[in-house]
Amino acid sequence: MMECFNPADYASAELIDNQTIDELVYTESSHHLVITGWSERSIDLNELSSSLDIPNEERVNCFRGENGFYCWVLSLSGKSIANTKCDLGSILEGCLRCLKYINVALAYLEKQGDGKNKSIIRYYFHDIITESNKKQKINILQVKTNEFISETIEEKVFCPTLCEDIVNHYLALGIDRASTCVNPEDANGNLSKLKDNNFDFPSNVLPEFSLFNYHLDNLSKLPILLSFKDIQHTELWKSQDWGAEYEDYIPKTPVFGYYSSHDEDGCKGPHIVLCPLNIKNAANEEDAVKLDIDELLIYKIVLIHELAHAMMDKNHVSLNSLFSRAMEESLANMITLQWFEKFDHSNYKKVKSFIETQPEIYKFGINQFEAGVDWTKWRDSKKMHKLLKEWFDKCFVPELLEQPKKVRAEYNRVLK
């Protein structure tokens, strides 16, 4: 058992002092400090909670999740905390004795106006605190806490289920982990080898409270779920009937993964789903073997492709036409090729050859790449542009496919 901390042992004049805490928390509102982190060793939650010296148990909520995940929610409301002379700075220092780093946020609940008595987590400020940056970060937290307490939150109801909400909504382990063909541990093992993918997401793409899914070994701040179902494109793209003349363009192949900004199976907000069964099968197919493309490289291709979708998801607009999907999927493959050319050039030719084996809409990513189009124009558009069908009809013909300048000109024309 890891030794727990006592705030008195770590008091520091440079941290938030007791008088400041008294002034900050003497209020009746639903303001909370949330702390999460990961530990390979077990932490005694009862001992940890008692060391906080907060008499009213409902004011602090502790949770131990799977795989060493820990979560504490400390209410900043009411006289009870003020009377304990609780030093937040000391608490954070004590947490760092248990954990290598901690994710912290000033958070509250916002009720939804749909009459269903639902609420979602909102945060006012969040940060990552480590042993090396704690002095600076805790001072910043003190300033932000002052600002946060002064904010008026309309729904002033303390909810002791914040920990449970964080775990259930933002730390989902997978959609469907039951499979006799693929071991989930193998899939996670492959994912753990893929790090430093050099993607920087705009903040509006990340799901609420994604920070608390942060782990030093995680690939990204986006939740990555695993589905061991044999998902096909015809199932994923069945939202509309696009007409018999376009039927051949709808892929009749398995799905390796997909990006979604919608709630799904307990995961709230944007996330990526990978399909290990289909990826493993693809790695064993003749084309992949001939191209010397193994399972790990396919994981990398698919993951970067889905991260590219996240990068383009500025407006959270659903892709409900074949033509918008053609633009989106081809640009995601174009970004994938750009990434490999810059960051993993040794595999660039393999990846390009792999894309050449894909359905026409995906393969068009090579043409977009050679044309050097600006994908941010699509990201910043409404994605349902009325000229997309005209763009599709002009681009997906042999004569234009062989002319990168015309591909770029047509792209710029419809997205000007």
C-alpha positions as CSV (number, residue, x, y, z in Angstrom):
1,M,0.0,0.0,0.0
2,M,1.3,3.4,-0.9
3,E,1.9,5.8,2.0
4,C,-0.8,8.5,1.9
5,F,-0.3,12.2,2.7
6,N,-1.3,14.5,5.5
7,P,-1.8,18.1,4.4
8,A,0.0,19.4,7.5
9,D,3.2,17.6,6.4
10,Y,3.4,19.6,3.1
11,A,2.3,23.1,4.1
12,S,4.1,25.8,2.2
13,A,3.9,29.5,2.3
14,E,4.1,29.6,-1.4
15,L,1.0,27.5,-1.8
16,I,-2.7,28.5,-1.3
17,D,-3.0,29.6,2.4
18,N,-5.8,28.8,4.8
19,Q,-7.1,32.3,4.9
20,T,-7.4,32.4,1.1
21,I,-9.3,29.1,1.2
22,D,-11.6,30.4,3.9
23,E,-12.5,33.4,1.7
24,L,-12.9,31.3,-1.5
25,V,-15.1,28.5,-0.3
26,Y,-17.5,30.5,1.9
27,T,-20.3,30.3,-0.7
28,E,-23.2,28.0,-1.5
29,S,-22.8,26.9,-5.1
30,S,-21.8,23.9,-7.1
31,H,-18.1,24.7,-7.6
32,H,-15.8,21.7,-7.5
33,L,-12.1,20.9,-7.7
34,V,-11.6,17.6,-9.6
35,I,-8.3,15.7,-9.4
36,T,-7.6,12.6,-11.5
37,G,-4.5,10.5,-12.1
38,W,-3.1,7.1,-12.7
39,S,-1.0,4.9,-10.4
40,E,0.6,1.5,-10.8
41,R,0.4,1.0,-7.1
42,S,-2.7,0.8,-4.9
43,I,-3.8,3.9,-2.9
44,D,-5.9,3.5,0.2
45,L,-8.8,5.8,-0.5
46,N,-10.2,5.8,3.0
47,E,-6.8,6.8,4.4
48,L,-6.5,9.4,1.7
49,S,-9.9,10.8,2.3
50,S,-9.4,11.0,6.1
51,S,-6.1,12.9,5.5
52,L,-8.1,15.6,3.8
53,D,-9.7,16.3,7.2
54,I,-13.1,17.2,5.8
55,P,-15.8,16.2,8.3
56,N,-18.7,16.3,5.9
57,E,-18.2,13.2,3.8
58,E,-20.5,14.2,0.9
59,R,-18.1,17.1,0.3
60,V,-15.4,14.8,-1.0
61,N,-16.0,11.9,-3.4
62,C,-13.3,9.4,-4.2
63,F,-13.2,6.7,-6.9
64,R,-10.8,4.0,-7.9
65,G,-11.3,2.8,-11.4
66,E,-9.8,0.0,-13.5
67,N,-6.2,0.1,-14.6
68,G,-5.1,2.3,-11.8
69,F,-7.3,5.3,-12.5
70,Y,-8.2,7.5,-9.5
71,C,-10.6,10.4,-9.2
72,W,-11.4,12.8,-6.4
73,V,-14.1,15.5,-6.4
74,L,-13.8,18.2,-3.7
75,S,-16.7,20.6,-3.3
76,L,-15.6,24.2,-2.9
77,S,-19.0,25.1,-1.5
78,G,-20.3,25.8,2.0
79,K,-18.8,26.6,5.4
80,S,-17.8,23.0,6.2
81,I,-14.6,23.1,4.1
82,A,-13.8,26.6,5.2
83,N,-14.0,25.6,8.8
84,T,-11.5,22.7,8.3
85,K,-8.7,25.1,7.3
86,C,-8.2,22.9,4.3
87,D,-5.1,23.9,2.2
88,L,-5.7,23.0,-1.5
89,G,-2.1,23.5,-2.3
90,S,-1.1,20.9,0.3
91,I,-3.7,18.5,-1.0
92,L,-2.3,18.8,-4.5
93,E,1.3,18.3,-3.2
94,G,0.1,15.3,-1.3
95,C,-1.6,13.9,-4.4
96,L,1.8,14.2,-6.2
97,R,3.3,12.0,-3.6
98,C,0.9,9.3,-4.7
99,L,0.9,10.0,-8.5
100,K,3.5,11.1,-11.0
101,Y,1.2,13.8,-12.3
102,I,-2.3,14.9,-11.7
103,N,-5.0,16.3,-13.9
104,V,-6.9,19.1,-12.2
105,A,-10.0,21.1,-13.1
106,L,-12.4,23.6,-11.7
107,A,-15.7,22.0,-12.7
108,Y,-19.5,22.3,-12.4
109,L,-22.6,20.6,-13.6
110,E,-25.0,22.2,-16.1
111,K,-28.5,20.9,-16.3
112,Q,-30.0,20.3,-19.7
113,G,-33.3,22.0,-20.6
114,D,-34.9,19.0,-22.1
115,G,-37.1,18.2,-19.1
116,K,-35.3,14.9,-18.5
117,N,-33.4,16.0,-15.4
118,K,-30.0,15.4,-17.1
119,S,-26.8,17.3,-16.5
120,I,-23.4,17.4,-18.1
121,I,-20.0,18.3,-16.8
122,R,-18.5,21.6,-17.7
123,Y,-15.1,22.9,-16.7
124,Y,-14.0,26.4,-16.0
125,F,-10.2,25.6,-16.0
126,H,-8.1,22.6,-16.3
127,D,-4.4,21.8,-16.2
128,I,-1.8,19.0,-15.6
129,I,0.4,19.4,-12.6
130,T,3.7,17.5,-12.1
131,E,6.4,17.6,-9.4
132,S,8.6,19.8,-11.6
133,N,5.9,22.5,-12.4
134,K,3.8,22.4,-9.2
135,K,5.0,25.8,-7.8
136,Q,4.0,27.7,-10.9
137,K,0.9,25.6,-11.7
138,I,-0.6,25.8,-8.2
139,N,-0.2,29.6,-8.1
140,I,-2.1,29.7,-11.4
141,L,-4.8,27.5,-10.0
142,Q,-5.1,29.8,-7.0
143,V,-5.9,32.8,-9.4
144,K,-8.3,30.7,-11.4
145,T,-10.0,29.4,-8.3
146,N,-10.7,33.0,-7.2
147,E,-12.2,33.7,-10.6
148,F,-14.2,30.5,-10.6
149,I,-15.7,31.1,-7.2
150,S,-16.8,34.6,-8.2
151,E,-18.7,33.1,-11.2
152,T,-22.5,32.7,-10.8
153,I,-23.6,29.2,-11.8
154,E,-27.4,29.1,-12.4
155,E,-27.8,25.5,-11.3
156,K,-26.6,25.4,-7.7
157,V,-27.1,21.8,-6.9
158,F,-24.2,19.7,-5.6
159,C,-24.0,16.3,-7.3
160,P,-21.8,13.7,-5.6
161,T,-21.7,11.5,-8.7
162,L,-19.1,13.6,-10.6
163,C,-16.6,10.8,-10.3
164,E,-19.0,8.2,-11.6
165,D,-19.9,10.5,-14.5
166,I,-16.3,11.1,-15.5
167,V,-15.6,7.4,-15.5
168,N,-18.7,6.3,-17.3
169,H,-18.8,9.0,-19.9
170,Y,-15.2,9.8,-20.6
171,L,-13.2,6.7,-19.8
172,A,-15.0,4.1,-21.8
173,L,-12.8,1.1,-22.3
174,G,-14.4,-0.2,-25.5
175,I,-17.7,-0.7,-27.3
176,D,-17.7,-4.5,-27.8
177,R,-14.8,-6.4,-26.3
178,A,-16.2,-9.9,-26.8
179,S,-14.4,-11.7,-29.6
180,T,-13.1,-15.2,-30.2
181,C,-11.0,-14.0,-33.1
182,V,-9.0,-11.1,-31.6
183,N,-7.7,-10.6,-28.2
184,P,-8.4,-7.1,-27.0
185,E,-5.0,-7.1,-25.3
186,D,-3.3,-7.6,-28.7
187,A,-5.2,-4.6,-30.1
188,N,-4.2,-2.4,-27.1
189,G,-0.7,-3.7,-27.4
190,N,-0.5,-2.4,-31.0
191,L,-2.0,0.9,-30.0
192,S,0.5,1.3,-27.2
193,K,3.3,1.2,-29.8
194,L,1.9,4.2,-31.7
195,K,2.9,7.4,-30.0
196,D,3.9,11.0,-30.9
197,N,1.7,11.3,-33.9
198,N,2.3,15.0,-34.2
199,F,-1.4,16.0,-34.3
200,D,-2.6,19.1,-32.6
201,F,-6.4,19.3,-32.3
202,P,-8.4,22.4,-32.1
203,S,-10.1,22.6,-28.7
204,N,-13.6,22.4,-30.1
205,V,-12.9,18.9,-31.4
206,L,-12.0,17.4,-28.0
207,P,-14.9,16.0,-25.9
208,E,-15.9,17.7,-22.7
209,F,-13.6,16.6,-19.8
210,S,-11.2,14.8,-22.2
211,L,-8.4,16.0,-20.0
212,F,-9.3,13.4,-17.4
213,N,-8.7,10.7,-19.9
214,Y,-5.2,11.9,-20.2
215,H,-2.4,9.5,-19.5
216,L,1.2,9.9,-20.3
217,D,1.1,6.7,-22.4
218,N,-2.1,7.6,-24.3
219,L,-2.0,8.3,-28.0
220,S,-4.2,11.4,-27.9
221,K,-6.8,13.3,-25.9
222,L,-9.5,11.7,-27.9
223,P,-11.1,8.5,-26.5
224,I,-10.1,5.5,-28.7
225,L,-12.7,2.7,-28.5
226,L,-12.4,-0.8,-29.8
227,S,-15.3,-2.6,-31.6
228,F,-14.9,-6.3,-32.4
229,K,-17.9,-6.3,-34.6
230,D,-17.5,-7.0,-38.4
231,I,-18.7,-3.5,-39.5
232,Q,-19.1,-3.0,-43.2
233,H,-19.2,0.3,-45.1
234,T,-22.7,-0.5,-46.4
235,E,-23.9,-0.5,-42.8
236,L,-22.0,2.6,-41.9
237,W,-23.1,4.6,-45.0
238,K,-26.7,3.5,-45.2
239,S,-28.1,6.9,-44.2
240,Q,-29.4,7.8,-47.6
241,D,-30.3,6.4,-51.0
242,W,-27.9,8.2,-53.4
243,G,-29.3,6.7,-56.6
244,A,-28.4,3.8,-58.8
245,E,-25.9,5.8,-60.9
246,Y,-23.6,6.2,-57.8
247,E,-24.1,2.7,-56.3
248,D,-20.7,1.5,-57.5
249,Y,-19.0,4.2,-55.5
250,I,-20.3,3.0,-52.2
251,P,-17.5,0.8,-50.7
252,K,-18.4,-2.9,-50.2
253,T,-15.5,-3.5,-47.9
254,P,-15.0,-3.9,-44.1
255,V,-14.5,-0.8,-42.0
256,F,-11.1,-0.5,-40.3
257,G,-12.2,2.4,-38.1
258,Y,-14.3,5.6,-37.9
259,Y,-14.5,8.9,-36.2
260,S,-17.7,10.2,-34.6
261,S,-18.6,13.4,-32.8
262,H,-21.8,11.9,-31.4
263,D,-22.5,10.1,-28.2
264,E,-22.1,6.3,-28.5
265,D,-22.3,3.4,-26.1
266,G,-21.5,5.4,-23.0
267,C,-18.8,7.6,-24.6
268,K,-19.9,11.2,-24.7
269,G,-18.8,13.4,-27.5
270,P,-16.0,13.0,-30.1
271,H,-14.2,9.8,-30.2
272,I,-12.5,7.2,-32.5
273,V,-13.5,3.6,-33.0
274,L,-11.0,1.1,-34.3
275,C,-12.1,-2.4,-35.6
276,P,-9.2,-4.8,-34.6
277,L,-10.9,-7.9,-36.3
278,N,-11.1,-6.2,-39.7
279,I,-7.6,-4.7,-39.3
280,K,-6.2,-8.2,-38.5
281,N,-8.0,-9.7,-41.5
282,A,-6.7,-7.0,-43.8
283,A,-3.1,-7.6,-42.7
284,N,-3.5,-11.2,-43.7
285,E,-4.9,-10.5,-47.2
286,E,-2.8,-11.0,-50.3
287,D,-2.4,-7.3,-51.1
288,A,-1.1,-6.4,-47.7
289,V,1.3,-9.4,-47.6
290,K,2.6,-8.5,-51.1
291,L,3.2,-4.9,-50.1
292,D,4.9,-6.0,-46.8
293,I,2.3,-4.1,-44.7
294,D,1.8,-5.6,-41.3
295,E,-0.9,-5.2,-38.7
296,L,0.9,-2.5,-36.8
297,L,1.3,-0.4,-39.9
298,I,-2.4,-0.7,-40.7
299,Y,-3.2,0.4,-37.2
300,K,-1.0,3.4,-37.8
301,I,-2.6,4.2,-41.1
302,V,-6.2,3.9,-39.8
303,L,-5.5,5.9,-36.6
304,I,-3.9,8.8,-38.5
305,H,-6.8,8.7,-41.0
306,E,-9.3,9.0,-38.2
307,L,-7.3,11.7,-36.4
308,A,-7.4,13.6,-39.7
309,H,-11.2,13.4,-39.6
310,A,-11.1,14.9,-36.1
311,M,-8.9,17.7,-37.4
312,M,-11.5,18.5,-40.0
313,D,-14.5,18.3,-37.6
314,K,-14.7,22.0,-36.9
315,N,-18.5,22.4,-37.2
316,H,-19.7,18.9,-36.1
317,V,-21.7,18.6,-39.3
318,S,-23.0,15.1,-40.2
319,L,-21.9,13.8,-43.6
320,N,-25.2,12.7,-45.1
321,S,-24.3,12.7,-48.8
322,L,-22.1,10.5,-50.9
323,F,-20.4,13.7,-52.2
324,S,-19.5,15.1,-48.8
325,R,-18.2,11.7,-47.8
326,A,-16.1,11.5,-50.9
327,M,-14.5,14.9,-50.1
328,E,-14.0,14.0,-46.4
329,E,-12.6,10.5,-46.9
330,S,-10.3,11.5,-49.7
331,L,-8.9,14.5,-47.7
332,A,-8.4,12.2,-44.7
333,N,-6.2,10.0,-46.9
334,M,-4.4,13.0,-48.3
335,I,-3.6,14.1,-44.7
336,T,-2.4,10.6,-44.0
337,L,-0.1,10.6,-46.9
338,Q,1.2,14.1,-45.8
339,W,1.9,12.7,-42.4
340,F,3.8,9.7,-43.6
341,E,5.8,11.8,-46.1
342,K,6.9,14.1,-43.3
343,F,7.2,12.0,-40.2
344,D,7.6,8.4,-41.3
345,H,9.0,8.6,-44.8
346,S,10.3,5.0,-44.8
347,N,6.7,3.8,-44.9
348,Y,5.4,6.5,-47.2
349,K,5.5,4.4,-50.4
350,K,3.9,1.4,-48.7
351,V,1.1,3.6,-47.4
352,K,0.5,5.1,-50.9
353,S,0.4,1.6,-52.4
354,F,-2.0,0.5,-49.7
355,I,-4.4,3.4,-50.5
356,E,-4.2,2.5,-54.2
357,T,-5.9,-0.8,-53.3
358,Q,-8.8,0.9,-51.6
359,P,-12.2,1.9,-53.0
360,E,-12.4,4.8,-55.5
361,I,-13.5,7.5,-52.9
362,Y,-10.6,6.6,-50.6
363,K,-8.1,6.2,-53.5
364,F,-8.9,9.8,-54.6
365,G,-6.9,10.9,-51.6
366,I,-3.8,10.3,-53.7
367,N,-5.1,12.7,-56.4
368,Q,-5.9,15.3,-53.7
369,F,-2.4,14.8,-52.3
370,E,-0.7,15.2,-55.7
371,A,-2.9,18.3,-56.4
372,G,-1.8,19.8,-53.1
373,V,-5.2,21.1,-52.1
374,D,-5.7,23.0,-48.9
375,W,-7.8,20.8,-46.6
376,T,-8.6,23.7,-44.2
377,K,-10.9,25.1,-46.8
378,W,-13.1,22.0,-46.4
379,R,-12.8,22.1,-42.6
380,D,-14.0,25.7,-42.5
381,S,-16.9,25.1,-44.9
382,K,-20.4,24.0,-44.1
383,K,-19.6,20.6,-45.7
384,M,-23.1,20.5,-47.3
385,H,-22.1,22.8,-50.2
386,K,-24.6,22.5,-53.1
387,L,-21.7,22.3,-55.6
388,L,-20.3,19.1,-54.1
389,K,-22.2,16.9,-56.6
390,E,-20.9,19.0,-59.5
391,W,-17.4,18.6,-58.0
392,F,-17.8,14.8,-57.7
393,D,-19.1,14.4,-61.3
394,K,-16.2,16.4,-62.7
395,C,-13.4,14.9,-60.6
396,F,-14.2,11.2,-60.7
397,V,-13.5,10.8,-64.4
398,P,-10.2,9.4,-65.9
399,E,-9.4,12.5,-67.8
400,L,-9.4,14.8,-64.8
401,L,-7.8,12.3,-62.4
402,E,-4.6,12.4,-64.4
403,Q,-4.3,16.2,-64.1
404,P,-3.4,17.5,-60.6
405,K,-3.7,21.1,-61.6
406,K,-7.3,20.6,-62.7
407,V,-8.1,18.6,-59.6
408,R,-6.9,21.5,-57.5
409,A,-8.7,24.1,-59.6
410,E,-12.0,22.3,-59.3
411,Y,-11.5,21.9,-55.5
412,N,-10.8,25.6,-55.1
413,R,-13.7,26.5,-57.3
414,V,-16.3,24.8,-55.1
415,L,-14.7,25.8,-51.8
416,K,-13.8,29.4,-52.6
